[in-house]
Amino acid sequence: MNVFSQAGIIAESLHYNYFLELTSLIFLVAITICYWSRKKFPTSVFRIFGVALFFVILNVGFGVFSCYAMNHPGYFPVGWAEVILATYYFMQVVCSYFLFTYILYTVGSSLRYSPLYNLTMIPSIALGFLIFTNAAHHTFFTLEDTGLGYYAINHGSMFFLLYLICGLNVIITIVYAFVFRKTLSKKVFPVLTTVIVLVIIAEIIQIFQQPYFVMGISYTLSMMFIIITVNDPDEKVDRVSGAFNNDAFIDYINSQRIERQFKYYVVFDIESFGMLDETFGHLYSVALLESIRKFIHSINKKVLVFRTQSSRFVCICKTIDEQLQLFHALKARCTVPFFIKDRPISVTIHLFWFHNDGAFRNSDSYNDFLNRAQGALSFKDDNFIELDKSFINRVNRDRRIKEILKECLDNGTGLYMVYQPIFDLRSKKFNHFESLIRLSNDELGYIGPAEFIPIAESFGLASEIDYFVLNETCQFLKRHPEIENLEINVSCAEFFNNPSERFLKVIRKHEIDPTRICLEITETVAVKYPTKTKEFMDDLGKYGVKFAMDDFGSGYSNIARFISLPFSIAKLDKSLLGEQGNVRIFLDSAVQLFKNLNIPVVIEGVETDEQLALAKKKDIDFVQGYYFSRPLKEQDLIRFLENHNK
């Protein structure tokens, strides 16, 4: 203390104690330098936090400056001291408002499109104007020289507005964070709650103990807490390549959607990266990834580079010129080896580029799109593909169909059953039928099973659809005891989910004779999962459930596999109705084989007199197709049977 006093910096006795604020200021400056020296993720949340750090430093700095000025009336005239103190009070309003702004961006809102944000600005702007014009009206405060070596603060009639508006900003922040808590991660919500509590406590102390300036402590602790927990720049960086990581990619594209900013993408994946890792070793593969990232930044430092999977990089450019420049540079670079520790490593990449014009709804749609682009595209003879608007729309349509399917399965609307009659050529009657699922939606209209079934399987919804179909068809059989046999399609997804027990539970629940049910299993599934298929068929076959191999002749046509499984019916694919010589030979052989095995044969896809005549000529047992009827809804099917089975 004596050293500072001799230097003339502070007095021996201070009315306003600003040592805590001064210590906080030193910590804040150190935190800010550390924060801005690290690789920062360029989203609104990180930018807002960086700006908030700057204003908090100003707030604490003017707090220290105000204390010093009011403790030294001889150095600062009352007018200057009032301006300094007014600036400090104004910074308190700004900091409390930036806290709300930070919360707003954290929950995923945009300042440009938020009426709430614009509305909440009005009280703070009005208060800021009144504070800065305080010298003209003194309705907030006045400073009085006490003659004891310090200025005393006398509150004016409107001083309460200062903490009222600051408190209002904090209350709005609390309400907003609570209302949108479900959009915040489990880590973010308690952090923001803690920060708000710290600010409230500091404001209460400041109101009742004016000589102790403690707002700086609360803001310093808050900034440190946020950096350590939820705003740590290092958490967004991939430590292997130095690019941003997948979490950063998700955050960035979500912020793009909110801000309605649409960028140009270059995406590439290193072919057989796992083999490279095994051949050259982990250290070489790590160095290779870092070299690729450095090469991209050597082309354009403004390009954002994300490593979203082990060997996939996503590069985001602002303009189409930057996109094309990067594309051609990468294409040329990968024609020559990378030298890693003086060792040449040749790299082949699958590279595709596209423009996001707002077609993606969220981060999941981006990742689905990239996976589809990598997995579904054949790349043909070229590893470099531009993904056009139609491809993007197709991926987004698939995602929308998936959402519609989930909604339909949850609320029981949109999905419905139709039934196609199967004609018995011997009895000349329609005595069994195939149940088929259909999907209709107000937004997309009719969606065919050839489109939505593969989507359901790829998104893990096939099992739910199977049980929907089984429930609906069991109810149908219960309403119509005259229906002897009903065929139901089964997806391969069920084979890994203890299906036989669950199927029996549904059948028994509706009190249906299992012998009336025939489950169709495609030839492809039977070949792909032979063991699981046999277990499934054996378990249900004990109770009388029958099985039909569907689409025989469309795939592998593995006769040995068919014979080894307990199928009761063989359904021949409509492709066998073709006129080619080899097709007719295969049809003759298949029909004769099943005759020898005493397995009835159904031919699908019969639409013309010639095809029906061919089925009769080949002594096929049953015929199914549009020649007799399209799939019908329940009431239409009953009327059809009344008219045709007389």
KEMARTI-829158 format. One record per residue (C-alpha): residue in one letter; x, y, z. Coordinates in steps of 0.1 Angstrom, whole numbers, plus 5000, padded with zeros to 4 digits. Each point is the difference from the previous one (the first is absolute). Layout:
aXYZ/...
//
This chain:
m500050005000/n502850255009/v501849934967/f496850094980/s499450305022/q503550144995/a499549954963/g496950215002/i497849734985/i497649955028/a499250165034/e500749815032/s496349995008/l497449934973/h496350055002/y499449804968/n501849675001/y501049904965/f502749755006/l497649714992/e499150184968/l503650064991/t500849645006/s497149904979/l501150234972/i503449844999/f498549654998/l497650114973/v502750144978/a502049685004/i496949794992/t499250214969/i503649984987/c499949635004/y496649974984/w500850204969/s503449844996/r498449654995/k498449874969/k496450135002/f497049844985/p498350254977/t496449985012/s497850275014/v500249865035/f503850025001/r500050354984/i497450135025/f502049855028/g503250174987/v498150344998/a498649945035/l503549955014/f501050344985/f497050185016/v500549825034/i503650134999/l498750354994/n497549965028/v502549895025/g502650254988/f497650295004/g499149865034/v503650035011/f500350334983/s496850135017/c501349895035/y503350164994/a498450334988/m497550015030/n502849935024/h502150294987/p497950314996/g503250214997/y500949834968/f496649984984/p497550294998/v496549895009/g498850034964/w502649764988/a499449765028/e496350004992/v500749914963/i502349725011/l497449865024/a497250044975/t502049794975/y500549735026/y496249995006/f499449994963/m502449714996/q498049815027/v496950034978/v502049894969/c501449705017/s496749885014/y498550044965/f502949814984/l499349715025/f496549984985/t501450024964/y502449725008/i497149785013/l497950094969/y502749874976/t500849705022/v496449884998/g500150044962/s498350334992/s501250274976/l500250375009/r499050104965/y496749815001/s499050025037/p497250255008/l500649935037/y503650114998/n499050334982/l497350065026/t502349945030/m502550254986/i497750305006/p500350035039/s503849954999/i500550274972/a497750245019/l501949945032/g503350054983/f498950344987/l498850115034/i503349895017/f502250194975/t497950325003/n499949985038/a502350305003/a497150214986/h497249885022/h501749815029/t497049775004/f502249705004/f502850125023/t502150285011/l503550015015/e500750205031/d503550095013/t499949895036/g503250175010/l501249675013/g501949904970/y497349854978/y496850074981/a496849885014/i497349864977/n496650155004/h497249804983/g497550194979/s496349934995/m500649774970/f503149815013/f497849705007/l499549974962/l503749894996/y499649685020/l496449964989/i501049984964/c503149795008/g497849775020/l497549994972/n502649894976/v501149735024/i496449895006/i499449984962/t503149794998/i498849765027/v496649964984/y501549954965/a502549745012/f497349825019/v497450004971/f502649874976/r501949775024/k499149704979/t502050144971/l503050045022/s502449725009/k500049855035/k503350185005/v499050344987/f496950065020/p501549975035/v503050214989/l497750294988/t497949975032/t503250035021/v501150314981/i496750175004/v500049935038/l503550155003/v498950324982/i496950035022/i502049965032/a502550264989/e497350254991/i498349955034/i503350065018/q500750314978/i496650155009/f500349975038/q503850035003/q501150284977/p503650035012/y500749644988/f500149974963/v499549624994/m498449984965/g503449944985/i500549695022/s496649854988/y500750074964/t503649865002/l498849685017/s497249974974/m502450044970/m502449755014/f497249765008/i498650024965/i503449964983/i500949705021/t496649824995/v498150094968/n502050264980/d503449845000/p501450054964/d502249695003/e496949785003/k499250094963/v503449914987/d501049664987/r503349935018/v501249764973/s499750214969/g499750355014/a496750054981/f496750065018/n498349695012/n496549854994/d498450175030/a501250334985/f498549904967/i496649945015/d500150335019/y501150194969/i497349874976/n497350055027/s501250365003/q500050034962/r496449895000/i499050255027/e501950294983/r498749894965/q503550004986/f500649764971/k503549894991/y502049794975/y501249665010/v502949784990/v500049665016/f502549724996/d500749665015/i503349814999/e499649674984/s501149695020/f501350225029/g499949715024/m502349814977/l502450304999/d500050015038/e500849635002/t502750024973/f501950305011/g499150035036/h497950245021/l502650275002/y500250024962/s496250014996/v499750275026/a502850214982/l498249944967/l496750145013/e501850315014/s501950044967/i496750004981/r498550265023/k503150224996/f499849974962/i496450125000/h500950305021/s502950074977/i497550044972/n497750235020/k500350075037/k496450125001/v498649664991/l498549825030/v501249645003/f498249735020/r501149645006/t496649845005/q501149644998/s503249815001/s500950074964/r497350254990/f500650384997/v497350264994/c501250334986/i497750305001/c500750304976/k498250334998/t500050034962/i499849774970/d503450124988/e501549895033/q498249674996/l501349944965/q503550115010/l500249755028/f498449724980/h502650034972/a502850035025/l499149695019/k499449804968/a503450104987/r501849955033/c498849645004/t501649904967/v503450015017/p501149845033/f500150175033/f503449985016/i499649915037/k503349985019/d501849974966/r497849714991/p497650034969/i496449915007/s497650004970/v496450095008/t496849944981/i497050225010/h496350004992/l499250374996/f496650164994/w498850365003/f496750175002/h498350335010/n497850025031/d497150234991/g498049935031/a498749664990/f501449845032/r497850035031/n502549905027/s503349845007/d498549654997/s498950074965/y503550124991/n501649685014/d497449784983/f500750184968/l503849965003/n499649635009/r497749944970/a502450194978/q502949785011/g498249675002/a497350014974/l501950164971/s501849764979/f502550264988/k500049804967/d503350064982/d500750335018/n500750075037/f499050364996/i496350085000/e497850315002/l496949945021/d497250184983/k496750145013/s498149684991/f502349785021/i499650245030/n496250004996/r500049624998/v501949975033/n497750265017/r496949834987/d501349675015/r500450185034/r496650154997/i498549664992/k501849865031/e498450275022/i496649944985/l500449635006/k500850065037/e497050235003/c497749754984/l501349715022/d499550225031/n496550134993/g498749714979/t499050224969/g501450014965/l500949634998/y497349764988/m499649654986/v498949884966/y499449644989/q500649844967/p498049694990/i502049704988/f498149774975/d500049635004/l500149854965/r498749675012/s497050105020/k499450314979/k499650215032/f501850265019/n500749825033/h503150175013/f501450354999/e503150215006/s499950305024/l502050304989/i500850325019/r499550344985/l500950365011/s498150324993/n500950355012/d498450344996/e503450164992/l501549744976/g496949824989/y500249624993/i503449855007/g500549654985/p501549715021/a502949974976/e501050345012/f499250005037/i500849645010/p503850044992/i499950335018/a498449835030/e502649735000/s502950254997/f498750205030/g499249715022/l496250024997/a499449674982/s499149815032/e497450255010/i498549974965/d499949625003/y498050025032/f497750264986/v499349774970/l499649695022/n497650185023/e497950134972/t499849674981/c499149815032/q497250245006/f498949954963/l500049625004/k498050035032/r497350214982/h499949764970/p500249635011/e499149904964/i503650104989/e501949685001/n503550124994/l501850345002/e503650064989/i502050265019/n503450144990/v502849995027/s503150215000/c503449865008/a500450245029/e497849785022/f502449714999/f502250165026/n497350105025/n498649675013/p497250034974/s498249665003/e499050065036/r498850354993/f498149894969/l498249725020/k499150255026/v498250224975/i498349714983/r498749865034/k498950355011/h497650014971/e499049635004/i500949914964/d500749654988/p503750004990/t499249774970/r498250294984/i503250214998/c502749964974/l503250215005/e501850104968/i503850005001/t502050124970/e502549784984/t502750265006/v499450015037/a500049625003/v503449984983/k501450295020/y498949885034/p499649624996/t500449905037/k497750275014/t497549934973/k499949635009/e499750075037/f497150244994/m498249764977/d500549705023/d498750195030/l496850124984/g499549694978/k499449795032/y496850205005/g498749974964/v501350324985/k500849954963/f502850164980/a500350114964/m503250094982/d499350334983/d501550124967/f501749664992/g502150054968/s500750375006/g503349955018/y502449725008/s497549724993/n501749785024/i498149674996/a502049825027/r499250275026/f496349994991/i499849625004/s501750025034/l497450245014/p496449905009/f498150214974/s496449914992/i499650224969/a502350124973/k499250344984/l501750054967/d501150354990/k498250174972/s503350024981/l499649634992/l497050094977/g502550144975/e500249854965/q503849954999/g500949634994/n502249975031/v497350155022/r497449754987/i502549715007/f500550125035/l496350045005/d499449644988/s502749875023/a498850195031/v496449894996/q501049644995/l502250015030/f497350135023/k497549744985/n502449735010/l500350155035/n496250035003/i500350375005/p497250224984/v501250274976/v498750354997/i501050224971/e500050385006/g499550294977/v497449854976/e498550284980/t499149874965/d498149714984/e503349864986/q501549995035/l497049835015/a500049744971/l503749945007/a499349945037/k497349754991/k502349834975/k502749965026/d497649845024/i500550285026/d497749985030/f499250365008/v500150334981/q500450355015/g500050334982/y498150304985/y498349774975/f497649905027/s500250295024/r502250285014/p500549995038/l496750105016/k498950165032/e498049785024/q496550104989/d500949994963/l501549665005/i496949865016/r497850134971/f502549854975/l499749665016/e496250025001/n500150064962/h502749764990/n499749695022/k496449924992/
//
